[in-house]
Structure formats: C-alpha cells, structure tokens
C-alpha cells in the first residue's frame, strides 16, 4: 500500500536532512513526471504531483510530499539530499508516528468533529486498535480507525457531517 503524507511529512523530512537547510538555493520548477535522484545519482522516484508549496515524489513504494526548496535542478531532472531507501524509511516512520499519535488520541470522552471541523459528530465511547465506537445522538456507531484523522484542534472523521449522516442512513 502506498503511503501519502502531507506537508507536515515534508517538513519532517526536511528537518531530518540538515544539509537542505544550509545555503538557501533557488526554488526549482518541478513538473509531473520529472526524474528525481539522490545525492549519489541513483534513482529515488518521479514527481507525481506539484502544487503551491508541495512536490510529491513517488518512489514506487511510497509518496512523499516535500517543499520545492528541497530539490536542486539536474540535467535530466531533480535531485534531493536523500537516497530512495532513506526517503522510504522517513515516510514509513512518519506514517507510523502519525498512526501512533492518532491511536493515542482516540480515547473515551474525546469529541469527534467532521472533516471540516464545522460539526461535532459525537464523543468517543470506546476504542481498540481496529475500531472506535462514537456516541452519536445517543446511539453507538462503530467505525474503523482508518475513518479518523488527527487535526490541530482534535480528532475528526474523514467525512463531512452530510456524508456521515448519509452513511448512517444507508445502514438502517
């Protein structure tokens, strides 16, 4: 399964590579499909997605979101200061850390919001490594841990309030 991580992962990866933080190099123009190599010239992956402030590199095993200034221009693509093995390891560690943080936050009494944060879906009643039971309008709703995400202000489900209500209606 390919992991996709957000800008937070990019920041984590940049913090893990002090060489990138030295002299500020000009930001390169990354384009989808560009080849990315490591410091030894070996393939790391290809640019999968580019948006303001993020370049996603697909290693074939994982996808890592990096800041544009993490790259240097090469003759036939881009380079970064990490090998493919190091980048994959950093992505997998960041994913494991994020999952551990999420599991630690799924505790009884914790308020659960919609993905937009606009609505409170309910309160966690109980949880284990696979499922979380949320009390919603006085009714227990059992959801897989994968349906939850950490946000700056707490825990959310990966649905809007409308999507959550529609999913509940479909189970009745």
GUROLO-44801 format. One record per residue (C-alpha): residue in three letters; x, y, z. Coordinates in nm, 4 decimals. Example, Ala and Ser with C-alpha at 12.3 -4.5 7.8 and 13.67 -1.06 7.14 Angstrom:
<pt><aa>ALA</aa><xx>1.2300</xx><yy>-0.4500</yy><zz>0.7800</zz></pt>
<pt><aa>SER</aa><xx>1.3670</xx><yy>-0.1060</yy><zz>0.7140</zz></pt>
***
This chain:
<pt><aa>UNK</aa><xx>0.0000</xx><yy>0.0000</yy><zz>0.0000</zz></pt>
<pt><aa>UNK</aa><xx>0.1362</xx><yy>0.3370</yy><zz>-0.0936</zz></pt>
<pt><aa>UNK</aa><xx>0.1581</xx><yy>0.5936</yy><zz>0.1791</zz></pt>
<pt><aa>UNK</aa><xx>0.0745</xx><yy>0.9529</yy><zz>0.1048</zz></pt>
<pt><aa>UNK</aa><xx>0.1748</xx><yy>1.2119</yy><zz>0.3546</zz></pt>
<pt><aa>UNK</aa><xx>0.1003</xx><yy>1.5790</yy><zz>0.3794</zz></pt>
<pt><aa>UNK</aa><xx>0.3188</xx><yy>1.8849</yy><zz>0.4010</zz></pt>
<pt><aa>UNK</aa><xx>0.3814</xx><yy>1.8002</yy><zz>0.7634</zz></pt>
<pt><aa>UNK</aa><xx>0.5747</xx><yy>1.4987</yy><zz>0.6440</zz></pt>
<pt><aa>UNK</aa><xx>0.7696</xx><yy>1.7188</yy><zz>0.4069</zz></pt>
<pt><aa>UNK</aa><xx>0.8625</xx><yy>1.9428</yy><zz>0.6965</zz></pt>
<pt><aa>UNK</aa><xx>0.9616</xx><yy>1.6366</yy><zz>0.8997</zz></pt>
<pt><aa>UNK</aa><xx>1.1770</xx><yy>1.5084</yy><zz>0.6167</zz></pt>
<pt><aa>UNK</aa><xx>1.3412</xx><yy>1.8468</yy><zz>0.5712</zz></pt>
<pt><aa>UNK</aa><xx>1.4174</xx><yy>1.8681</yy><zz>0.9411</zz></pt>
<pt><aa>UNK</aa><xx>1.5808</xx><yy>1.5261</yy><zz>0.9160</zz></pt>
<pt><aa>UNK</aa><xx>1.8188</xx><yy>1.6458</yy><zz>0.6452</zz></pt>
<pt><aa>UNK</aa><xx>2.0214</xx><yy>1.9393</yy><zz>0.7797</zz></pt>
<pt><aa>UNK</aa><xx>2.2148</xx><yy>1.9717</yy><zz>0.4541</zz></pt>
<pt><aa>UNK</aa><xx>1.8995</xx><yy>2.1081</yy><zz>0.2961</zz></pt>
<pt><aa>UNK</aa><xx>1.8775</xx><yy>2.3861</yy><zz>0.5496</zz></pt>
<pt><aa>UNK</aa><xx>2.2172</xx><yy>2.5309</yy><zz>0.4713</zz></pt>
<pt><aa>UNK</aa><xx>2.2536</xx><yy>2.7910</yy><zz>0.1966</zz></pt>
<pt><aa>UNK</aa><xx>1.9147</xx><yy>2.8864</yy><zz>0.0557</zz></pt>
<pt><aa>UNK</aa><xx>1.9060</xx><yy>2.7635</yy><zz>-0.3024</zz></pt>
<pt><aa>UNK</aa><xx>1.6627</xx><yy>2.8998</yy><zz>-0.5563</zz></pt>
<pt><aa>UNK</aa><xx>1.3384</xx><yy>2.7051</yy><zz>-0.5807</zz></pt>
<pt><aa>UNK</aa><xx>1.3292</xx><yy>2.4824</yy><zz>-0.8884</zz></pt>
<pt><aa>UNK</aa><xx>1.0361</xx><yy>2.4369</yy><zz>-1.1240</zz></pt>
<pt><aa>UNK</aa><xx>0.9228</xx><yy>2.0805</yy><zz>-1.0601</zz></pt>
<pt><aa>UNK</aa><xx>0.6948</xx><yy>1.9200</yy><zz>-1.3168</zz></pt>
<pt><aa>UNK</aa><xx>0.4946</xx><yy>1.5981</yy><zz>-1.3047</zz></pt>
<pt><aa>UNK</aa><xx>0.6968</xx><yy>1.3105</yy><zz>-1.4467</zz></pt>
<pt><aa>UNK</aa><xx>1.0399</xx><yy>1.4577</yy><zz>-1.3737</zz></pt>
<pt><aa>UNK</aa><xx>1.3007</xx><yy>1.2085</yy><zz>-1.2577</zz></pt>
<pt><aa>UNK</aa><xx>1.4312</xx><yy>1.2545</yy><zz>-0.9003</zz></pt>
<pt><aa>UNK</aa><xx>1.7735</xx><yy>1.1269</yy><zz>-0.7975</zz></pt>
<pt><aa>UNK</aa><xx>1.9537</xx><yy>1.1133</yy><zz>-0.4646</zz></pt>
<pt><aa>UNK</aa><xx>2.2928</xx><yy>1.2509</yy><zz>-0.3619</zz></pt>
<pt><aa>UNK</aa><xx>2.4697</xx><yy>0.9532</yy><zz>-0.5184</zz></pt>
<pt><aa>UNK</aa><xx>2.2868</xx><yy>0.9975</yy><zz>-0.8526</zz></pt>
<pt><aa>UNK</aa><xx>2.0734</xx><yy>0.6851</yy><zz>-0.8051</zz></pt>
<pt><aa>UNK</aa><xx>1.7012</xx><yy>0.6991</yy><zz>-0.8840</zz></pt>
<pt><aa>UNK</aa><xx>1.4722</xx><yy>0.8000</yy><zz>-0.5982</zz></pt>
<pt><aa>UNK</aa><xx>1.1468</xx><yy>0.8276</yy><zz>-0.7947</zz></pt>
<pt><aa>UNK</aa><xx>0.9439</xx><yy>1.0648</yy><zz>-1.0079</zz></pt>
<pt><aa>UNK</aa><xx>0.7451</xx><yy>1.3780</yy><zz>-0.9442</zz></pt>
<pt><aa>UNK</aa><xx>0.3826</xx><yy>1.2661</yy><zz>-0.9073</zz></pt>
<pt><aa>UNK</aa><xx>0.2092</xx><yy>1.5942</yy><zz>-0.8179</zz></pt>
<pt><aa>UNK</aa><xx>0.3006</xx><yy>1.9613</yy><zz>-0.7919</zz></pt>
<pt><aa>UNK</aa><xx>0.1052</xx><yy>2.2321</yy><zz>-0.6148</zz></pt>
<pt><aa>UNK</aa><xx>0.1925</xx><yy>2.5572</yy><zz>-0.4428</zz></pt>
<pt><aa>UNK</aa><xx>0.4292</xx><yy>2.4694</yy><zz>-0.1618</zz></pt>
<pt><aa>UNK</aa><xx>0.4479</xx><yy>2.0938</yy><zz>-0.2222</zz></pt>
<pt><aa>UNK</aa><xx>0.6093</xx><yy>1.8494</yy><zz>-0.4633</zz></pt>
<pt><aa>UNK</aa><xx>0.5018</xx><yy>1.4859</yy><zz>-0.4260</zz></pt>
<pt><aa>UNK</aa><xx>0.7656</xx><yy>1.2281</yy><zz>-0.5125</zz></pt>
<pt><aa>UNK</aa><xx>0.6523</xx><yy>0.8722</yy><zz>-0.5904</zz></pt>
<pt><aa>UNK</aa><xx>0.9285</xx><yy>0.6256</yy><zz>-0.5032</zz></pt>
<pt><aa>UNK</aa><xx>0.7302</xx><yy>0.3290</yy><zz>-0.6309</zz></pt>
<pt><aa>UNK</aa><xx>0.6726</xx><yy>0.2241</yy><zz>-0.2706</zz></pt>
<pt><aa>UNK</aa><xx>0.5603</xx><yy>0.5488</yy><zz>-0.1052</zz></pt>
<pt><aa>UNK</aa><xx>0.4630</xx><yy>0.9030</yy><zz>-0.1899</zz></pt>
<pt><aa>UNK</aa><xx>0.6383</xx><yy>1.1835</yy><zz>-0.0036</zz></pt>
<pt><aa>UNK</aa><xx>0.5344</xx><yy>1.5490</yy><zz>-0.0003</zz></pt>
<pt><aa>UNK</aa><xx>0.8389</xx><yy>1.7755</yy><zz>0.0029</zz></pt>
<pt><aa>UNK</aa><xx>0.8866</xx><yy>2.1501</yy><zz>-0.0118</zz></pt>
<pt><aa>UNK</aa><xx>1.0035</xx><yy>2.2798</yy><zz>-0.3512</zz></pt>
<pt><aa>UNK</aa><xx>1.3265</xx><yy>2.4104</yy><zz>-0.1972</zz></pt>
<pt><aa>UNK</aa><xx>1.4264</xx><yy>2.0521</yy><zz>-0.1087</zz></pt>
<pt><aa>UNK</aa><xx>1.5194</xx><yy>1.9996</yy><zz>-0.4745</zz></pt>
<pt><aa>UNK</aa><xx>1.8118</xx><yy>2.1003</yy><zz>-0.6936</zz></pt>
<pt><aa>UNK</aa><xx>1.7971</xx><yy>2.1042</yy><zz>-1.0722</zz></pt>
<pt><aa>UNK</aa><xx>1.9916</xx><yy>1.8335</yy><zz>-1.2575</zz></pt>
<pt><aa>UNK</aa><xx>2.0494</xx><yy>1.7817</yy><zz>-1.6300</zz></pt>
<pt><aa>UNK</aa><xx>1.7721</xx><yy>1.5277</yy><zz>-1.6612</zz></pt>
<pt><aa>UNK</aa><xx>1.5502</xx><yy>1.6072</yy><zz>-1.3642</zz></pt>
<pt><aa>UNK</aa><xx>1.5814</xx><yy>1.6933</yy><zz>-0.9972</zz></pt>
<pt><aa>UNK</aa><xx>1.7916</xx><yy>1.5805</yy><zz>-0.7040</zz></pt>
<pt><aa>UNK</aa><xx>1.7337</xx><yy>1.5637</yy><zz>-0.3295</zz></pt>
<pt><aa>UNK</aa><xx>1.9681</xx><yy>1.5011</yy><zz>-0.0386</zz></pt>
<pt><aa>UNK</aa><xx>1.8168</xx><yy>1.1595</yy><zz>0.0456</zz></pt>
<pt><aa>UNK</aa><xx>1.8506</xx><yy>0.8186</yy><zz>-0.1137</zz></pt>
<pt><aa>UNK</aa><xx>1.5402</xx><yy>0.6207</yy><zz>-0.2096</zz></pt>
<pt><aa>UNK</aa><xx>1.5949</xx><yy>0.3917</yy><zz>0.0890</zz></pt>
<pt><aa>UNK</aa><xx>1.6251</xx><yy>0.6898</yy><zz>0.3252</zz></pt>
<pt><aa>UNK</aa><xx>1.3187</xx><yy>0.8647</yy><zz>0.1806</zz></pt>
<pt><aa>UNK</aa><xx>1.1073</xx><yy>0.5480</yy><zz>0.2019</zz></pt>
<pt><aa>UNK</aa><xx>1.2245</xx><yy>0.4923</yy><zz>0.5609</zz></pt>
<pt><aa>UNK</aa><xx>1.1407</xx><yy>0.8524</yy><zz>0.6557</zz></pt>
<pt><aa>UNK</aa><xx>0.7926</xx><yy>0.8289</yy><zz>0.5005</zz></pt>
<pt><aa>UNK</aa><xx>0.7215</xx><yy>0.4990</yy><zz>0.6760</zz></pt>
<pt><aa>UNK</aa><xx>0.8457</xx><yy>0.6338</yy><zz>1.0103</zz></pt>
<pt><aa>UNK</aa><xx>0.6345</xx><yy>0.9482</yy><zz>0.9716</zz></pt>
<pt><aa>UNK</aa><xx>0.3295</xx><yy>0.7329</yy><zz>0.8874</zz></pt>
<pt><aa>UNK</aa><xx>0.3904</xx><yy>0.5075</yy><zz>1.1887</zz></pt>
<pt><aa>UNK</aa><xx>0.4386</xx><yy>0.8099</yy><zz>1.4163</zz></pt>
<pt><aa>UNK</aa><xx>0.1186</xx><yy>0.9703</yy><zz>1.2843</zz></pt>
<pt><aa>UNK</aa><xx>-0.0771</xx><yy>0.6473</yy><zz>1.3374</zz></pt>
<pt><aa>UNK</aa><xx>0.0573</xx><yy>0.6117</yy><zz>1.6920</zz></pt>
<pt><aa>UNK</aa><xx>-0.0382</xx><yy>0.9728</yy><zz>1.7659</zz></pt>
<pt><aa>UNK</aa><xx>-0.3870</xx><yy>0.9145</yy><zz>1.6235</zz></pt>
<pt><aa>UNK</aa><xx>-0.4386</xx><yy>0.5934</yy><zz>1.8250</zz></pt>
<pt><aa>UNK</aa><xx>-0.3257</xx><yy>0.7721</yy><zz>2.1413</zz></pt>
<pt><aa>UNK</aa><xx>-0.5828</xx><yy>1.0465</yy><zz>2.0811</zz></pt>
<pt><aa>UNK</aa><xx>-0.8778</xx><yy>0.8073</yy><zz>2.0320</zz></pt>
<pt><aa>UNK</aa><xx>-0.9711</xx><yy>0.7942</yy><zz>2.3992</zz></pt>
<pt><aa>UNK</aa><xx>-1.3131</xx><yy>0.7800</yy><zz>2.5681</zz></pt>
<pt><aa>UNK</aa><xx>-1.4679</xx><yy>1.1225</yy><zz>2.6099</zz></pt>
<pt><aa>UNK</aa><xx>-1.2838</xx><yy>1.2761</yy><zz>2.3138</zz></pt>
<pt><aa>UNK</aa><xx>-1.5040</xx><yy>1.4911</yy><zz>2.0909</zz></pt>
<pt><aa>UNK</aa><xx>-1.5102</xx><yy>1.3884</yy><zz>1.7226</zz></pt>
<pt><aa>UNK</aa><xx>-1.5678</xx><yy>1.6504</yy><zz>1.4544</zz></pt>
<pt><aa>UNK</aa><xx>-1.6457</xx><yy>1.6323</yy><zz>1.0853</zz></pt>
<pt><aa>UNK</aa><xx>-1.3540</xx><yy>1.6602</yy><zz>0.8416</zz></pt>
<pt><aa>UNK</aa><xx>-1.4243</xx><yy>2.0320</yy><zz>0.8013</zz></pt>
<pt><aa>UNK</aa><xx>-1.4418</xx><yy>2.0837</yy><zz>1.1763</zz></pt>
<pt><aa>UNK</aa><xx>-1.7782</xx><yy>2.2532</yy><zz>1.1291</zz></pt>
<pt><aa>UNK</aa><xx>-1.9829</xx><yy>1.9910</yy><zz>1.3123</zz></pt>
<pt><aa>UNK</aa><xx>-1.9433</xx><yy>1.7718</yy><zz>1.6175</zz></pt>
<pt><aa>UNK</aa><xx>-2.0225</xx><yy>1.4137</yy><zz>1.5155</zz></pt>
<pt><aa>UNK</aa><xx>-2.0159</xx><yy>1.2716</yy><zz>1.8667</zz></pt>
<pt><aa>UNK</aa><xx>-1.7945</xx><yy>1.1575</yy><zz>2.1513</zz></pt>
<pt><aa>UNK</aa><xx>-1.5710</xx><yy>0.8513</yy><zz>2.1640</zz></pt>
<pt><aa>UNK</aa><xx>-1.7209</xx><yy>0.5888</yy><zz>2.3909</zz></pt>
<pt><aa>UNK</aa><xx>-1.4502</xx><yy>0.3209</yy><zz>2.3478</zz></pt>
<pt><aa>UNK</aa><xx>-1.1732</xx><yy>0.2190</yy><zz>2.1099</zz></pt>
<pt><aa>UNK</aa><xx>-0.9206</xx><yy>-0.0506</yy><zz>2.0310</zz></pt>
<pt><aa>UNK</aa><xx>-0.6518</xx><yy>-0.0905</yy><zz>1.7645</zz></pt>
<pt><aa>UNK</aa><xx>-0.9114</xx><yy>-0.1548</yy><zz>1.4911</zz></pt>
<pt><aa>UNK</aa><xx>-1.2403</xx><yy>0.0158</yy><zz>1.5837</zz></pt>
<pt><aa>UNK</aa><xx>-1.3732</xx><yy>0.3236</yy><zz>1.7582</zz></pt>
<pt><aa>UNK</aa><xx>-1.7251</xx><yy>0.3497</yy><zz>1.8973</zz></pt>
<pt><aa>UNK</aa><xx>-1.8638</xx><yy>0.7022</yy><zz>1.8821</zz></pt>
<pt><aa>UNK</aa><xx>-2.1804</xx><yy>0.8022</yy><zz>2.0617</zz></pt>
<pt><aa>UNK</aa><xx>-2.3835</xx><yy>0.9984</yy><zz>1.8058</zz></pt>
<pt><aa>UNK</aa><xx>-2.7236</xx><yy>1.1357</yy><zz>1.9074</zz></pt>
<pt><aa>UNK</aa><xx>-2.7438</xx><yy>0.8802</yy><zz>2.1886</zz></pt>
<pt><aa>UNK</aa><xx>-2.6615</xx><yy>0.5866</yy><zz>1.9603</zz></pt>
<pt><aa>UNK</aa><xx>-2.3307</xx><yy>0.3963</yy><zz>1.9437</zz></pt>
<pt><aa>UNK</aa><xx>-2.1683</xx><yy>0.3971</yy><zz>1.5978</zz></pt>
<pt><aa>UNK</aa><xx>-1.8727</xx><yy>0.1630</yy><zz>1.5409</zz></pt>
<pt><aa>UNK</aa><xx>-1.6191</xx><yy>0.2912</yy><zz>1.2865</zz></pt>
<pt><aa>UNK</aa><xx>-1.2786</xx><yy>0.1637</yy><zz>1.1732</zz></pt>
<pt><aa>UNK</aa><xx>-0.9749</xx><yy>0.3543</yy><zz>1.2999</zz></pt>
<pt><aa>UNK</aa><xx>-0.8969</xx><yy>0.4374</yy><zz>0.9350</zz></pt>
<pt><aa>UNK</aa><xx>-1.2068</xx><yy>0.6627</yy><zz>0.9346</zz></pt>
<pt><aa>UNK</aa><xx>-1.0364</xx><yy>0.9006</yy><zz>1.1825</zz></pt>
<pt><aa>UNK</aa><xx>-0.7673</xx><yy>1.1628</yy><zz>1.1497</zz></pt>
<pt><aa>UNK</aa><xx>-0.5804</xx><yy>1.3981</yy><zz>1.3781</zz></pt>
<pt><aa>UNK</aa><xx>-0.6358</xx><yy>1.7682</yy><zz>1.3294</zz></pt>
<pt><aa>UNK</aa><xx>-0.4794</xx><yy>2.0672</yy><zz>1.5005</zz></pt>
<pt><aa>UNK</aa><xx>-0.7831</xx><yy>2.1067</yy><zz>1.7256</zz></pt>
<pt><aa>UNK</aa><xx>-0.8532</xx><yy>1.7399</yy><zz>1.7972</zz></pt>
<pt><aa>UNK</aa><xx>-0.9940</xx><yy>1.4327</yy><zz>1.6259</zz></pt>
<pt><aa>UNK</aa><xx>-1.2105</xx><yy>1.4227</yy><zz>1.3136</zz></pt>
<pt><aa>UNK</aa><xx>-1.3645</xx><yy>1.1640</yy><zz>1.0876</zz></pt>
<pt><aa>UNK</aa><xx>-1.2746</xx><yy>1.1639</yy><zz>0.7195</zz></pt>
<pt><aa>UNK</aa><xx>-1.6287</xx><yy>1.2695</yy><zz>0.6206</zz></pt>
<pt><aa>UNK</aa><xx>-1.8406</xx><yy>1.5802</yy><zz>0.6261</zz></pt>
<pt><aa>UNK</aa><xx>-2.1444</xx><yy>1.5817</yy><zz>0.8527</zz></pt>
<pt><aa>UNK</aa><xx>-2.3669</xx><yy>1.5224</yy><zz>0.5478</zz></pt>
<pt><aa>UNK</aa><xx>-2.1605</xx><yy>1.2244</yy><zz>0.4311</zz></pt>
<pt><aa>UNK</aa><xx>-2.1648</xx><yy>1.0762</yy><zz>0.7821</zz></pt>
<pt><aa>UNK</aa><xx>-2.5436</xx><yy>1.1140</yy><zz>0.8104</zz></pt>
<pt><aa>UNK</aa><xx>-2.5923</xx><yy>0.9610</yy><zz>0.4630</zz></pt>
<pt><aa>UNK</aa><xx>-2.3695</xx><yy>0.6651</yy><zz>0.5567</zz></pt>
<pt><aa>UNK</aa><xx>-2.5711</xx><yy>0.6114</yy><zz>0.8757</zz></pt>
<pt><aa>UNK</aa><xx>-2.8980</xx><yy>0.6304</yy><zz>0.6851</zz></pt>
<pt><aa>UNK</aa><xx>-2.7678</xx><yy>0.3624</yy><zz>0.4472</zz></pt>
<pt><aa>UNK</aa><xx>-2.7124</xx><yy>0.1210</yy><zz>0.7372</zz></pt>
<pt><aa>UNK</aa><xx>-3.0596</xx><yy>0.1498</yy><zz>0.8828</zz></pt>
***
